[in-house]
Amino acid sequence: MLALRLTRTAHLAVHLRRLLVALASAGTGFLLLCALGHALSHPDAPGASALRLAWCAAPLAAAVYLAVAVARTDPGTRPRSGLSAIGLGPGRLMAVSATTTALSAALGSVAALLAFLYLRGSLTGRPPSDRVAADALAVGQSLPAPAVLTLLVLVPALASAAVAHTLRPRDPRPTTATAPRGYGRFGAYGWGKARETFGAYGRFGARVAVTAGSRAAGATGVPPLERSREWGRVGAGGALQTQASDPHSPAPTDGTTQTLDAAPPAPADTPQTPDTAPDTPTEPTPRPHNTTALPWGIAVLTAGLTVETYTGNATGAPTPGTAPSAGVLIGWALTALGLALAGPGLTHLCGRLLQAARPGALRLLAGRVLMEESHRIGRPLGVVAAVAAAAYVTATVYDGDGPAFGPLGTLGAVLVAGCTVATLLTAAVEARHARADTTGALLRLGAPPATLRAAAAVRAAALLALFGPLVLVVAVLAALPLDS
């Protein structure tokens, strides 16, 4: 019920993104049902039917990827402060998001079933006139209900499982097992060794003076700035307390305050409180770098091109109206995976190149934003690059004769291209929302809006200049064995 309420009260943009998920699920479910229809119409050719079903993996993966991107940008299931008190913690919100995704995908699956039954004549009683469509729709044959149900449940189940895995609550505690765990400032769980910011010593006025009772509990000392403030303070007995005072003088017993310079050393076995723990700044935990997956992406991309070359040389170019072999499918899958893995690293590298050779404010801002957003938009950029390379290969190999499956192949290509582009746009929206505070701060500091728009144009031009030649090179290398 909560998922239905959040779905009903969402904004128009959120409804449009969920509608895209439903359309992607409908198209993918229709292709899966058509693969089942081909298997029922051609029981003597199980290999061709299995190949058709295997080629449905591309739109299936694109639909699930789009569902995950839409769930990440859903404002209704975003964790907020105070929601845990009413039972809406991160785990509950993750379940709500997965349920909402399953509802959208299930709506698309129902639409796919109705369209399939309508085209095969089960609802109207009129069989289709096209023989190819009749073979794919299994006209005149009964549909096995378990197989239909399994294929239609496949998209909602995978989409909701992927959303639940992506939005699962993560343990914020440190995972390093080489150093003991501790408690940070004010009891916060963590190491408590992060660098102090400017003005942290004078915050809350806690380091000016302490009572004798707190000294007995183990107060250990103050920074040099606070010691200089205590240089000429007059003590309770009328004597001037300076650095020349006896550091081991006994503490007063009447409860009056004592200067910090006369503090006795804390015992070795006395536990230090968070306010009085010695400030030993260390290097903060480094953020995982996006360039670490770049070598793996290049390796997987090379393996995919190698598989495509070997398979293409062995089988030759596919004839129009037939699907490429399973080896070509595996090679294209590895190529797309390699580009997706290398996308964040390439985007991070593009941001670094923008800041090279004495950058101005415009290039510096554009480069920093690209480096910060590389983990959000890098992988969708890599997937879009893989789809663009596949489209170039398809247009080169078939020379205008149409894709392999005719109208069904066109539907699959439109689904994959549309889902990947929609995923990239959704990731761009998520990145824009993530840097909204930074953009607002720049505007308050006096940055003109034209500068921010120019920085966005510079980022788009830099990404196009980097990924455009890469797509062309990958497409040419993938099309060479299929042209021979």
N, C-alpha and C positions, 0 to 999 in steps of 0.2 A: 504493500500500500504506500509506503514511503517513496519507493521508486516511481510509482504512478503519480503521486503528488508532485514530486520534483520534475517529472516529465511534463506535467500539465502546466506548471507555473513557470517554465523556463522561458528565456527570451527567444525572439524570432530567429536570431542567428544560430542559437543552440538547436532549435527545431530543424533548421535547414541542414545542419551538419548531421543530425540523426537521420534525416530523410536520405541523405547521401549514403549513410550506412545501410539503410533499408533497401535502397536501389542496388547497391553493390551486392547485398545478400540475395536479392531477387535474381539478378543476372547470373550470379554464380550458381545458385540453386537450379536455374533453368538449364544451364550448361551441363550440370551433373545429371539432371533428369534426361537430357538429350543423349548423354553417354549411355545411360541405362536403356533408353529406347533403341539405340543402335545395337547394343548387345542383345536385346530381345529380338530384333529384326534379323540379325546375322549371327545365329548360334554357331555357324561353322567357321567364323573368323574371330576367335577370342583375342588374338593378338592385336588386331586393329581396334577393337573395342577397348582393350586395356590401354592402348596408346592414347585414345581419345580421353579416357578417364585420367590418365597421367597428365595430359596437357591442361586439364582443368585445375591442376595445382597452382598454376600461375595466377589466374583470377582469384582463386581461394586465398592465396597468400596476400594478394593485394587488398582484398576485402577485409581480412583480419588486421592488416597493418593500418588501414584507414580507421577501423573501429577503435584500435588502441590510441591513435592520434586524437580522435574525437573525444574519447573518454578522458584523456589527459587535459584537454582544454575545457571540460565541462565545469562551469562555476558552481553548479549546484552540489557537486560532490567534492569540492575542494576543502581540505581541513582548515578549520578556523578555531580560534581560541574560545574556550567556553563550551564547545559542543560535547566534549567528553563528559561533562557533568550531567548531561541529559541522555547519555548512552549513545552518542554519535561520535565515537572515537575514530581513529584512522582505519581500524579493521571493519567497523560497521559501514563507513563511507565507501570503502573498497568493495564491500558486498553490494551496496546500493548501486555503485557504478557498474559492476559486472551484471547486475540484474537489469539495469537500464539498457545496457548493450545487448543483452540476450533478447529483450523485448523488441528492440529495433530490428535486430537480425531475424527474429522469428516472424515479424510482420513481413519482411521481404521474402522469407521462405514460403509463407502462405500465398503471397502474390505470385511467386514463381510457379507454385502448384496450380493455381487457377489459370495462369497463362498457358501452361503446358496442357492442361485438360481442355482448354478452349481451342487451342490450335490443332489438337489431334481429333477434335470432333466429339469428345465425350460429353460436353455441355450443350452443344448445338445440334448434334446428330449429322453434321455435314463433314465428310472427310476432306482433308486437304488435297488440292489438285497437284501440287508439286511432289514428284516422286522422291526427291532427296529429302524433303521435309517429312514425307511419310516414313522413310526409312529411319530417320532420327527420332520420330515421335512414336514409333511402334503402333501404328494405326491398326486396329482390328485385333489387338492382343490385350490380354488382361495384364494389368500392372501388379507386380508383387508388392503388397502393402509394407512388409518389413523393409524391403530395399528402398522404397520411396521414402519411408519415414527416416531411415538411416541417413540417406543423402540430404534430406531437408534439415535434419538436426545438426548436420556436420558444421555448417557455418555458424549458427548461434553458439554451439558448444565450444568451438575453437576460439571464437571471438571473445566470449565471456571468460574463458580460461586465460587467454592472453592478457585481457584487461586486469584480471585478478592477480596475475603474476607481475605485471608492470606496476600496479598501484598497491602492492602489498606493503604493510608497515615494515619498515626497516629498523633494526636495532641501532640507536644512535651511539651506543657505547663503543669505546675503542676496541679494536680487535687484535691489537698487538699483544703478544703473550710474553715478550721478553722483559718488560718493565712492570712493576707492581701498579695496580690501580690505586687511584687516590680520589680525593674530593677537592673540587675547585672552590673558588670564592663563593661565599654565602651558601655553601652546601651543595652547589651544583655538581652533578656527577661528571667526572672527567679527570684530566691530568692536573689542572690548576696551574699550568706552567706557561700559559700563553703570554705574549708580550703585553706590557702595560701600555695603555694609550696615554696621550698627553693629558696631564691634569688628574691622573688617577690617584696620585698620592694625597691630594687635597680634597678628594671627594667625600662628601658627607661629614667632613670635619672630624674624622675618627682618629687622626694621628697627631693631634695637638697636645693633649695631656691625658694621662690615665690616672686612675686612683690607685691607692696602695693595695687595695684588695685585688684589683686586676693584675698588679705586678706579682702578687703572691701566687696567682694562677698561671704565670708563665709568660708575661709579655717580654718580647725579646729585643726591641729596638726600633728605630725610626730612620728614615732617609736623611741624608745630609741637609736637605732643604729645611726640614723641620728642626734639626739640631741648630741650624743657624738662627732660627726664630727664637730658640730657647737660650741664646748666648747670654743675654743680659737680664734674664728674669730673676726677680728677687724671691727667695724661698720663704717658707712660713716662719722661720726663725729670724728673718731680717738679714740674712747673709746673702751676698750676691753669688748666684750659682753660675759658674762659667765652665769652660772645658777643663780648667785647672782644678776643678773640684774633685774631691776624692770619688772615683767611680765605684768604690766599694762601701760607701757610706750606708749605714743602716736605714731602712725605710722608716718613715714616721709612723707612729702607732696611733695617732689621733684621728686618722681617716682623712687628713688633708692631702691635697694633691702634691706631687713631687715632680720635679722636672725630669725630662726624659734622659738627660745626660747622666743623671745619677742612678740610672736603672741597673740593678744587679743582673748578671747574666742568668739566663734561664737554665734550669737543670736539664741535663741531657735526656732524662727520661720523661720530661713533661711534654705532653702532646700539644702541638701548636694549633691554635685556632685559625680559621680561615682569614681573619682580619690581620693577624700578626704573623702569618707565615712568611718566611723570607722570600723576597722577590728575586728569583733566579730565572731570568728570561731565557727561553730556549727557542729554537726554531719551531714554528708551528707545523702541524702535519701537512705535508704537501698535498695539493689537490691532484687527483689522477689526471694525467696528461692525455689529451686526445690523440697525440701522435704515437702513442704506444701501439695502437692497432694498425697503424699505417703499413708496417712491413708485412703483417699478416694479411692485410687486404691485397697488397701487391702480389703476395705469394698465391693466394687463392685465385686472383684474377689471372695470373699466369697459368695456373693449373687449368682453369676453365678454357682459356684460349687453346691450350695444348690438347685438351680433350676434343674441342670442336674441330681443330685441324686434323687430328688423327681420324676422327669419325667421318669428316667430310671427304678426306682423301680415300677412305675405304668404301664409302657408299655413294659418293658423288652428289650432285645437286638433286634435290627432290623435284619431282614433276608437279606441275600445277594440279591442284585438287587432292594431293596427298600430303600427309603430315611428315615433317622431318623425323628422323629416327630417334630412338631413345637416347643414343649417345649425344646427339646434338642438344636434346633437352637437358641432359646432365651438364653439358658444357655451358649452356646458357645460364643454367641455375648457378653454377660456380662463378661465372663471370659477374652475374648480378650480385651475388653474395660478396665477392671481392670488392666491387665498387661500393657496396653499402658499408663494408668495413673500413675502406680507405677514405670514405667521404668526410668524417669528422677531422681526420688528420690533414686532408687536403684543404679543408676550409680553414683550419687553424694556420696552416702554412700560408694560405692566401692572405690572412690577416697580418701575418708577420711580414710578408713581402710588401704590403701596403705601407708599412711603417719604416721601410728601409730608405736609406739615402736622404737624411734630413727631412723628415716629414713635417708638414704644416699641421695646423689644427684640424683641417678637414680630413686629411689622410690618417692622422693619428686617431681621431674619433672613429672613423670607419674601420680601421684595423683592429682597434680594441674591441669594438662591438662584434666583429667577426670572430675574434679569438674567444670571446665570452659565449657566443651563441653557437660555436662549432659543434657542441655536443647535442644541440637541439635540431639544427637544420642540416648538419653534415650528412647524417645517414639518409634522410629523405632526398637530399641532393644526389647522393650516390645511386639511389634506386631510380630516380628520374633519369640520370645519365645512362643507366643500364637499359631502361625502357627505350630511350631515344636511340641507343645503339642497335637494339633489336629491331626497332622500326626501320632504321636504315638498311639493315641486313635483309629484312623482309621485302622492302621495296626494290632492293638490288637483285635479289635472287629470283623473284617471281616476275619481274619486268611488267607489272601492270596486269597480270593474269589473275590477281586476287589472292588472298590468303589461302591456307591449306584447306580449311573446312568451309569455304564459301561464306554464307551468312553467319553461320555459327562461329567461324574463325574471326570474322569482322566484329561480332559481338564480344568475343573474348579479348581482342585487341583493344577495343574501345573501353572495356571494363578495366583492363590493366592500366592503360594510359590515364583514364579518368581518375582511378583510385590513387595512383601515384602522384598525379598533379594535385589532387585534393588533399592528400596527406602532406605534401610540401607546403601548400597554402595554410593548412591548419597548424603546422609546425611554426610557420612564420607568424601567425596570430599568437601562438603561445609565447614565442620569443618577444613579441612586442608587448604583451602583457607583463612578462617578466622584467623588462627594462622600463616599465612605466614610471617607477619612482626615480630612476636616473634621468629620464627625459624631463620629468617635472622639475627636478633639481636644476638641470641645465637651463630650462626656461626661466626659472626664478632667478638664476644668476645672470640673466641677460642675454643668453644665446638666442640669436634670431631663428625663427622656425625655418627660414630658407636654408640655413646651414644644416639643420637636421635632415631636411629633404635632400639636400645635396649629398650628405653622407650616405643616405640610403641608396641614392643613385650610384655613388662610387662603389658601394658594396656589391650592388647587382652587376655593375660592369666588370668588377674584378672577378666575381664568381663565373660570369659568362666567359671571360678571357681565359680562365683556368680550365673549366670543365668542358668548354666547347671543343678545343683541340683534342682533349682526352677522349671525348665521345667519338670524334671522327677517327682517331687512331684505333680505338678498340673496335669500332664498327668495320673499318677496312680490314683489320686482321681477322675478324670473325667471318667476313663475307668471302675472303679469298679461297678457302677450301670448298665452299659451297658453289662457287662460280665455275670451278674447273670441271 
